[in-house]
Each structure stands twice: as structure tokens, then as C-alpha cells.
Amino acid sequence: MADKQKFAFDKVNFILLAIGMAVVIIGFLLMTGPSSSETAFEPDIFSVRRIKVAPAVCLFGFLWMIYAVLRKPKTNQTDYNNTTDINKEVQ
């Protein structure tokens, strides 16, 4: 296992990022709807869903993705022991 590459993210980080991305996409989909034109006014553009709920869902998704990026992967105890043994041999 000594030549196994160390990545900044593990599988859980990528899953959390995917969940956050899906939540952001859902938030943007909640913002969609009919638009006003020059001839007709659509009052739905000021609905609670499009003005308050959808941006809150997007914000939650972005915060979730920030947590997924900042989350530190768990290290195995055996990996820690191997690196400390190598450090002792070098000194």
C-alpha cells in the first residue's frame, strides 16, 4: 500500500458533492416558470416559490458543497503507523 496515491477527496467527498450539486439544480428548477412578455404580465414571477424557496434551496446546496470540499477524509490507523515507522527509520 506504500505506492497507493493519496487523494485530497475520498469517495464520501464525491458523494456529498454530487448531493449538493443535485440540490442546487433542484433550486434552479424551482426558479423556472412562465415569464412576462411585452403584451402580458405574468404575476407568477413574484411567487414565494421563485423568490424565497428556490434561492434558499440553492444556498443550502452551495453550503453543502462547501462542506463536502472542506471535509477531511478519515485516515486509516495503519497508514498513520506506516508513516511514523518510516519517519523513525529516516531519522
MARKETOR-278388 format. One record per residue: x, y, z of N, C-alpha, C in turn; residue number from 1; residue in three letters. Coordinates in steps of 0.1 Angstrom, whole numbers, plus 5000, padded with zeros to 4 digits. Atoms other than C-alpha are relative to their C-alpha. Layout:
<rs>
{n_c1=X | n_c2=Y | n_c3=Z | ca_c1=X | ca_c2=Y | ca_c3=Z | c_c1=X | c_c2=Y | c_c3=Z | i=NUM | aa=ALA}
...
</rs>
This chain:
<rs>
{n_c1=5008 | n_c2=4988 | n_c3=5000 | ca_c1=5000 | ca_c2=5000 | ca_c3=5000 | c_c1=5008 | c_c2=5013 | c_c3=5000 | i=1 | aa=MET}
{n_c1=4992 | n_c2=4988 | n_c3=5000 | ca_c1=5030 | ca_c2=5023 | ca_c3=5000 | c_c1=4999 | c_c2=5008 | c_c3=4988 | i=2 | aa=ALA}
{n_c1=5001 | n_c2=4993 | n_c3=5012 | ca_c1=5026 | ca_c2=5032 | ca_c3=4964 | c_c1=4986 | c_c2=5005 | c_c3=4996 | i=3 | aa=ASP}
{n_c1=5014 | n_c2=4996 | n_c3=5002 | ca_c1=4989 | ca_c2=5039 | ca_c3=4967 | c_c1=5000 | c_c2=5015 | c_c3=5000 | i=4 | aa=LYS}
{n_c1=5001 | n_c2=4985 | n_c3=5000 | ca_c1=4982 | ca_c2=5075 | ca_c3=4957 | c_c1=4991 | c_c2=5005 | c_c3=5010 | i=5 | aa=GLN}
{n_c1=5009 | n_c2=4994 | n_c3=4990 | ca_c1=4968 | ca_c2=5098 | ca_c3=4983 | c_c1=4993 | c_c2=5012 | c_c3=4993 | i=6 | aa=LYS}
{n_c1=5009 | n_c2=4990 | n_c3=5006 | ca_c1=4939 | ca_c2=5119 | ca_c3=4970 | c_c1=4995 | c_c2=5010 | c_c3=5011 | i=7 | aa=PHE}
{n_c1=5006 | n_c2=4991 | n_c3=4990 | ca_c1=4925 | ca_c2=5150 | ca_c3=4987 | c_c1=4986 | c_c2=4996 | c_c3=5004 | i=8 | aa=ALA}
{n_c1=5014 | n_c2=5004 | n_c3=4997 | ca_c1=4890 | ca_c2=5136 | ca_c3=4984 | c_c1=4999 | c_c2=4985 | c_c3=5000 | i=9 | aa=PHE}
{n_c1=5003 | n_c2=5014 | n_c3=5000 | ca_c1=4877 | ca_c2=5102 | ca_c3=4992 | c_c1=4986 | c_c2=4998 | c_c3=4994 | i=10 | aa=ASP}
{n_c1=5013 | n_c2=5003 | n_c3=5007 | ca_c1=4845 | ca_c2=5085 | ca_c3=4979 | c_c1=4989 | c_c2=5008 | c_c3=5007 | i=11 | aa=LYS}
{n_c1=5011 | n_c2=4993 | n_c3=4993 | ca_c1=4823 | ca_c2=5102 | ca_c3=5006 | c_c1=5000 | c_c2=5015 | c_c3=4996 | i=12 | aa=VAL}
{n_c1=5000 | n_c2=4986 | n_c3=5005 | ca_c1=4835 | ca_c2=5137 | ca_c3=4995 | c_c1=4993 | c_c2=5001 | c_c3=4986 | i=13 | aa=ASN}
{n_c1=5007 | n_c2=4999 | n_c3=5013 | ca_c1=4824 | ca_c2=5130 | ca_c3=4959 | c_c1=4985 | c_c2=4998 | c_c3=5001 | i=14 | aa=PHE}
{n_c1=5014 | n_c2=5002 | n_c3=4998 | ca_c1=4791 | ca_c2=5117 | ca_c3=4971 | c_c1=4993 | c_c2=5012 | c_c3=5005 | i=15 | aa=ILE}
{n_c1=5005 | n_c2=4988 | n_c3=4994 | ca_c1=4785 | ca_c2=5148 | ca_c3=4992 | c_c1=4999 | c_c2=5011 | c_c3=4989 | i=16 | aa=LEU}
{n_c1=5000 | n_c2=4990 | n_c3=5011 | ca_c1=4795 | ca_c2=5170 | ca_c3=4962 | c_c1=4988 | c_c2=4997 | c_c3=4990 | i=17 | aa=LEU}
{n_c1=5011 | n_c2=5003 | n_c3=5009 | ca_c1=4770 | ca_c2=5152 | ca_c3=4940 | c_c1=4987 | c_c2=5003 | c_c3=5006 | i=18 | aa=ALA}
{n_c1=5013 | n_c2=4997 | n_c3=4994 | ca_c1=4742 | ca_c2=5156 | ca_c3=4965 | c_c1=4998 | c_c2=5015 | c_c3=5000 | i=19 | aa=ILE}
{n_c1=5001 | n_c2=4986 | n_c3=5000 | ca_c1=4750 | ca_c2=5193 | ca_c3=4968 | c_c1=4997 | c_c2=5006 | c_c3=4986 | i=20 | aa=GLY}
{n_c1=5003 | n_c2=4996 | n_c3=5014 | ca_c1=4750 | ca_c2=5197 | ca_c3=4930 | c_c1=4986 | c_c2=4997 | c_c3=4997 | i=21 | aa=MET}
{n_c1=5014 | n_c2=5004 | n_c3=5003 | ca_c1=4717 | ca_c2=5179 | ca_c3=4928 | c_c1=4990 | c_c2=5010 | c_c3=5007 | i=22 | aa=ALA}
{n_c1=5008 | n_c2=4990 | n_c3=4993 | ca_c1=4702 | ca_c2=5203 | ca_c3=4954 | c_c1=5000 | c_c2=5013 | c_c3=4993 | i=23 | aa=VAL}
{n_c1=5000 | n_c2=4988 | n_c3=5007 | ca_c1=4714 | ca_c2=5233 | ca_c3=4936 | c_c1=4992 | c_c2=5000 | c_c3=4987 | i=24 | aa=VAL}
{n_c1=5008 | n_c2=5002 | n_c3=5012 | ca_c1=4699 | ca_c2=5220 | ca_c3=4903 | c_c1=4985 | c_c2=5001 | c_c3=5003 | i=25 | aa=ILE}
{n_c1=5014 | n_c2=4999 | n_c3=4996 | ca_c1=4666 | ca_c2=5215 | ca_c3=4921 | c_c1=4996 | c_c2=5014 | c_c3=5003 | i=26 | aa=ILE}
{n_c1=5003 | n_c2=4986 | n_c3=4997 | ca_c1=4668 | ca_c2=5250 | ca_c3=4934 | c_c1=4998 | c_c2=5009 | c_c3=4987 | i=27 | aa=GLY}
{n_c1=5002 | n_c2=4992 | n_c3=5012 | ca_c1=4673 | ca_c2=5264 | ca_c3=4899 | c_c1=4987 | c_c2=4996 | c_c3=4992 | i=28 | aa=PHE}
{n_c1=5013 | n_c2=5005 | n_c3=5006 | ca_c1=4644 | ca_c2=5242 | ca_c3=4886 | c_c1=4988 | c_c2=5007 | c_c3=5006 | i=29 | aa=LEU}
{n_c1=5011 | n_c2=4994 | n_c3=4993 | ca_c1=4622 | ca_c2=5257 | ca_c3=4913 | c_c1=4998 | c_c2=5015 | c_c3=4995 | i=30 | aa=LEU}
{n_c1=5001 | n_c2=4986 | n_c3=5004 | ca_c1=4630 | ca_c2=5292 | ca_c3=4899 | c_c1=4994 | c_c2=5001 | c_c3=4986 | i=31 | aa=MET}
{n_c1=5006 | n_c2=4999 | n_c3=5014 | ca_c1=4617 | ca_c2=5283 | ca_c3=4864 | c_c1=4985 | c_c2=5002 | c_c3=5001 | i=32 | aa=THR}
{n_c1=5014 | n_c2=4998 | n_c3=5002 | ca_c1=4583 | ca_c2=5292 | ca_c3=4852 | c_c1=4997 | c_c2=5009 | c_c3=4989 | i=33 | aa=GLY}
{n_c1=5003 | n_c2=4991 | n_c3=5011 | ca_c1=4564 | ca_c2=5314 | ca_c3=4828 | c_c1=5005 | c_c2=5013 | c_c3=5002 | i=34 | aa=PRO}
{n_c1=4995 | n_c2=4987 | n_c3=4999 | ca_c1=4578 | ca_c2=5347 | ca_c3=4820 | c_c1=4990 | c_c2=5011 | c_c3=4995 | i=35 | aa=SER}
{n_c1=5008 | n_c2=4989 | n_c3=5005 | ca_c1=4562 | ca_c2=5381 | ca_c3=4813 | c_c1=5005 | c_c2=5004 | c_c3=4986 | i=36 | aa=SER}
{n_c1=4996 | n_c2=4995 | n_c3=5013 | ca_c1=4561 | ca_c2=5394 | ca_c3=4778 | c_c1=4996 | c_c2=5015 | c_c3=4999 | i=37 | aa=SER}
{n_c1=5004 | n_c2=4986 | n_c3=5002 | ca_c1=4555 | ca_c2=5429 | ca_c3=4764 | c_c1=4985 | c_c2=5002 | c_c3=5000 | i=38 | aa=GLU}
{n_c1=5014 | n_c2=4999 | n_c3=5001 | ca_c1=4519 | ca_c2=5422 | ca_c3=4759 | c_c1=4992 | c_c2=4995 | c_c3=5012 | i=39 | aa=THR}
{n_c1=5007 | n_c2=5006 | n_c3=4989 | ca_c1=4510 | ca_c2=5402 | ca_c3=4790 | c_c1=5009 | c_c2=4999 | c_c3=5012 | i=40 | aa=ALA}
{n_c1=4993 | n_c2=5001 | n_c3=4988 | ca_c1=4521 | ca_c2=5404 | ca_c3=4826 | c_c1=4997 | c_c2=4987 | c_c3=5008 | i=41 | aa=PHE}
{n_c1=5001 | n_c2=5012 | n_c3=4993 | ca_c1=4527 | ca_c2=5372 | ca_c3=4845 | c_c1=5003 | c_c2=5002 | c_c3=5015 | i=42 | aa=GLU}
{n_c1=4998 | n_c2=4997 | n_c3=4985 | ca_c1=4522 | ca_c2=5377 | ca_c3=4883 | c_c1=5008 | c_c2=4988 | c_c3=5007 | i=43 | aa=PRO}
{n_c1=4993 | n_c2=5012 | n_c3=4994 | ca_c1=4538 | ca_c2=5342 | ca_c3=4889 | c_c1=5015 | c_c2=5003 | c_c3=5002 | i=44 | aa=ASP}
{n_c1=4985 | n_c2=4997 | n_c3=4999 | ca_c1=4573 | ca_c2=5358 | ca_c3=4886 | c_c1=5003 | c_c2=5005 | c_c3=5015 | i=45 | aa=ILE}
{n_c1=4998 | n_c2=4996 | n_c3=4986 | ca_c1=4568 | ca_c2=5371 | ca_c3=4922 | c_c1=4994 | c_c2=4990 | c_c3=5010 | i=46 | aa=PHE}
{n_c1=5005 | n_c2=5011 | n_c3=4991 | ca_c1=4556 | ca_c2=5338 | ca_c3=4937 | c_c1=5010 | c_c2=4997 | c_c3=5011 | i=47 | aa=SER}
{n_c1=4991 | n_c2=5003 | n_c3=4989 | ca_c1=4570 | ca_c2=5327 | ca_c3=4970 | c_c1=5010 | c_c2=4989 | c_c3=4996 | i=48 | aa=VAL}
{n_c1=4992 | n_c2=5011 | n_c3=5004 | ca_c1=4584 | ca_c2=5296 | ca_c3=4954 | c_c1=5013 | c_c2=5005 | c_c3=4992 | i=49 | aa=ARG}
{n_c1=4989 | n_c2=4995 | n_c3=5008 | ca_c1=4605 | ca_c2=5316 | ca_c3=4929 | c_c1=5008 | c_c2=5011 | c_c3=5007 | i=50 | aa=ARG}
{n_c1=4993 | n_c2=4989 | n_c3=4994 | ca_c1=4615 | ca_c2=5345 | ca_c3=4952 | c_c1=5007 | c_c2=4995 | c_c3=5013 | i=51 | aa=ILE}
{n_c1=4995 | n_c2=5003 | n_c3=4987 | ca_c1=4621 | ca_c2=5328 | ca_c3=4986 | c_c1=5005 | c_c2=4986 | c_c3=5001 | i=52 | aa=LYS}
{n_c1=4997 | n_c2=5014 | n_c3=4998 | ca_c1=4621 | ca_c2=5290 | ca_c3=4984 | c_c1=5012 | c_c2=4996 | c_c3=4992 | i=53 | aa=VAL}
{n_c1=4989 | n_c2=5005 | n_c3=5009 | ca_c1=4643 | ca_c2=5284 | ca_c3=4954 | c_c1=5014 | c_c2=5006 | c_c3=5003 | i=54 | aa=ALA}
{n_c1=4987 | n_c2=4995 | n_c3=4996 | ca_c1=4671 | ca_c2=5308 | ca_c3=4964 | c_c1=5005 | c_c2=4993 | c_c3=5013 | i=55 | aa=PRO}
{n_c1=4996 | n_c2=5006 | n_c3=4988 | ca_c1=4671 | ca_c2=5292 | ca_c3=4999 | c_c1=5005 | c_c2=4986 | c_c3=4997 | i=56 | aa=ALA}
{n_c1=4995 | n_c2=5014 | n_c3=5003 | ca_c1=4674 | ca_c2=5257 | ca_c3=4984 | c_c1=5013 | c_c2=5001 | c_c3=4993 | i=57 | aa=VAL}
{n_c1=4987 | n_c2=4998 | n_c3=5006 | ca_c1=4703 | ca_c2=5269 | ca_c3=4962 | c_c1=5011 | c_c2=5003 | c_c3=5010 | i=58 | aa=CYS}
{n_c1=4991 | n_c2=4997 | n_c3=4990 | ca_c1=4720 | ca_c2=5284 | ca_c3=4991 | c_c1=5004 | c_c2=4988 | c_c3=5009 | i=59 | aa=LEU}
{n_c1=4997 | n_c2=5012 | n_c3=4993 | ca_c1=4717 | ca_c2=5252 | ca_c3=5011 | c_c1=5009 | c_c2=4991 | c_c3=4992 | i=60 | aa=PHE}
{n_c1=4992 | n_c2=5008 | n_c3=5008 | ca_c1=4731 | ca_c2=5233 | ca_c3=4982 | c_c1=5014 | c_c2=5004 | c_c3=4999 | i=61 | aa=GLY}
{n_c1=4986 | n_c2=4995 | n_c3=5000 | ca_c1=4761 | ca_c2=5256 | ca_c3=4979 | c_c1=5007 | c_c2=4998 | c_c3=5013 | i=62 | aa=PHE}
{n_c1=4993 | n_c2=5002 | n_c3=4987 | ca_c1=4768 | ca_c2=5254 | ca_c3=5016 | c_c1=5003 | c_c2=4985 | c_c3=5002 | i=63 | aa=LEU}
{n_c1=4998 | n_c2=5014 | n_c3=4999 | ca_c1=4765 | ca_c2=5216 | ca_c3=5014 | c_c1=5013 | c_c2=4997 | c_c3=4992 | i=64 | aa=TRP}
{n_c1=4988 | n_c2=5003 | n_c3=5008 | ca_c1=4791 | ca_c2=5216 | ca_c3=4986 | c_c1=5013 | c_c2=5006 | c_c3=5006 | i=65 | aa=MET}
{n_c1=4989 | n_c2=4995 | n_c3=4993 | ca_c1=4814 | ca_c2=5238 | ca_c3=5006 | c_c1=5005 | c_c2=4991 | c_c3=5011 | i=66 | aa=ILE}
{n_c1=4997 | n_c2=5010 | n_c3=4990 | ca_c1=4812 | ca_c2=5213 | ca_c3=5035 | c_c1=5007 | c_c2=4988 | c_c3=4994 | i=67 | aa=TYR}
{n_c1=4995 | n_c2=5012 | n_c3=5006 | ca_c1=4819 | ca_c2=5185 | ca_c3=5011 | c_c1=5015 | c_c2=5002 | c_c3=4996 | i=68 | aa=ALA}
{n_c1=4986 | n_c2=4996 | n_c3=5004 | ca_c1=4851 | ca_c2=5203 | ca_c3=4998 | c_c1=5009 | c_c2=5001 | c_c3=5013 | i=69 | aa=VAL}
{n_c1=4992 | n_c2=4998 | n_c3=4988 | ca_c1=4863 | ca_c2=5211 | ca_c3=5033 | c_c1=5001 | c_c2=4988 | c_c3=5009 | i=70 | aa=LEU}
{n_c1=4999 | n_c2=5012 | n_c3=4992 | ca_c1=4856 | ca_c2=5177 | ca_c3=5048 | c_c1=5013 | c_c2=4993 | c_c3=4998 | i=71 | aa=ARG}
{n_c1=4987 | n_c2=5007 | n_c3=5001 | ca_c1=4888 | ca_c2=5159 | ca_c3=5056 | c_c1=4997 | c_c2=4985 | c_c3=5001 | i=72 | aa=LYS}
{n_c1=5002 | n_c2=5015 | n_c3=5000 | ca_c1=4889 | ca_c2=5122 | ca_c3=5047 | c_c1=5006 | c_c2=4994 | c_c3=5012 | i=73 | aa=PRO}
{n_c1=4995 | n_c2=5007 | n_c3=4989 | ca_c1=4893 | ca_c2=5098 | ca_c3=5075 | c_c1=5013 | c_c2=4993 | c_c3=4996 | i=74 | aa=LYS}
{n_c1=4987 | n_c2=5008 | n_c3=5003 | ca_c1=4929 | ca_c2=5083 | ca_c3=5077 | c_c1=4999 | c_c2=4987 | c_c3=5008 | i=75 | aa=THR}
{n_c1=5000 | n_c2=5013 | n_c3=4993 | ca_c1=4934 | ca_c2=5047 | ca_c3=5085 | c_c1=5011 | c_c2=5000 | c_c3=5010 | i=76 | aa=ASN}
{n_c1=4990 | n_c2=5000 | n_c3=4989 | ca_c1=4954 | ca_c2=5040 | ca_c3=5117 | c_c1=5012 | c_c2=4993 | c_c3=4994 | i=77 | aa=GLN}
{n_c1=4989 | n_c2=5008 | n_c3=5006 | ca_c1=4976 | ca_c2=5015 | ca_c3=5097 | c_c1=5009 | c_c2=5010 | c_c3=4992 | i=78 | aa=THR}
{n_c1=4992 | n_c2=4990 | n_c3=5008 | ca_c1=4986 | ca_c2=5043 | ca_c3=5073 | c_c1=5008 | c_c2=5009 | c_c3=5009 | i=79 | aa=ASP}
{n_c1=4993 | n_c2=4992 | n_c3=4991 | ca_c1=4995 | ca_c2=5065 | ca_c3=5102 | c_c1=5012 | c_c2=4993 | c_c3=5006 | i=80 | aa=TYR}
{n_c1=4989 | n_c2=5008 | n_c3=4994 | ca_c1=5016 | ca_c2=5038 | ca_c3=5118 | c_c1=5011 | c_c2=4998 | c_c3=4990 | i=81 | aa=ASN}
{n_c1=4990 | n_c2=5002 | n_c3=5010 | ca_c1=5034 | ca_c2=5031 | ca_c3=5085 | c_c1=5008 | c_c2=5013 | c_c3=4998 | i=82 | aa=ASN}
{n_c1=4993 | n_c2=4987 | n_c3=5002 | ca_c1=5043 | ca_c2=5068 | ca_c3=5080 | c_c1=5009 | c_c2=5003 | c_c3=5012 | i=83 | aa=THR}
{n_c1=4991 | n_c2=4997 | n_c3=4988 | ca_c1=5056 | ca_c2=5071 | ca_c3=5116 | c_c1=5011 | c_c2=4991 | c_c3=5001 | i=84 | aa=THR}
{n_c1=4989 | n_c2=5009 | n_c3=5000 | ca_c1=5077 | ca_c2=5040 | ca_c3=5112 | c_c1=5010 | c_c2=5004 | c_c3=4990 | i=85 | aa=ASP}
{n_c1=4991 | n_c2=4995 | n_c3=5010 | ca_c1=5092 | ca_c2=5054 | ca_c3=5080 | c_c1=5008 | c_c2=5012 | c_c3=5005 | i=86 | aa=ILE}
{n_c1=4994 | n_c2=4988 | n_c3=4995 | ca_c1=5099 | ca_c2=5087 | ca_c3=5097 | c_c1=5011 | c_c2=4996 | c_c3=5010 | i=87 | aa=ASN}
{n_c1=4990 | n_c2=5004 | n_c3=4990 | ca_c1=5117 | ca_c2=5069 | ca_c3=5126 | c_c1=5013 | c_c2=4994 | c_c3=4993 | i=88 | aa=LYS}
{n_c1=4988 | n_c2=5007 | n_c3=5007 | ca_c1=5139 | ca_c2=5049 | ca_c3=5101 | c_c1=5008 | c_c2=5011 | c_c3=4993 | i=89 | aa=GLU}
{n_c1=4992 | n_c2=4990 | n_c3=5007 | ca_c1=5149 | ca_c2=5081 | ca_c3=5082 | c_c1=5008 | c_c2=5008 | c_c3=5010 | i=90 | aa=VAL}
{n_c1=4992 | n_c2=4992 | n_c3=4990 | ca_c1=5160 | ca_c2=5099 | ca_c3=5114 | c_c1=5011 | c_c2=4992 | c_c3=5005 | i=91 | aa=GLN}
</rs>
